[in-house]
C-alpha cells in the first residue's frame, strides 16, 4: 500500500491517493488519468517512491524519473542548497531569485 498527495501548481492539495502500487488500475493511476499517459506516470511515481524508500542513493537524480527540474526543486525546497543550482524553469527562477538573487539595497 502506498499513498501520496496530488497538488496544483499553486500548491493547493487536490487529492490524497492511497492504493496498491502494483495494480494496473490503482488509485494512483486513476488520480492522474486527466494528465494523460497515466499508466506510465503512475508506474514512474511508484518506482521512484520505492527507490526513495529502499534504494541506497546519495543524490536525488539517482532515483527513477528525476531530472534536472526535480533535482533543482529538491535542492531549493528540501536541502536548502539552492545556492548551488541554477534553475532554468521560469517559476523556479522566480523563487530562486527571491531566495538567492541580488538584494536591492539602493533607495
Buried (B, 14 or more C-beta within 10 A) or exposed (E): EBEBEBEEEEEEEEEEBEBEBEEEEBBBBBBBBEEEEBEEBBBBBBBBBBBBEEEEEEEBEEBBBBEEEBBBBBBBEEEEEBEEBEBEEEEBBEBBEEEBEEEEEEE
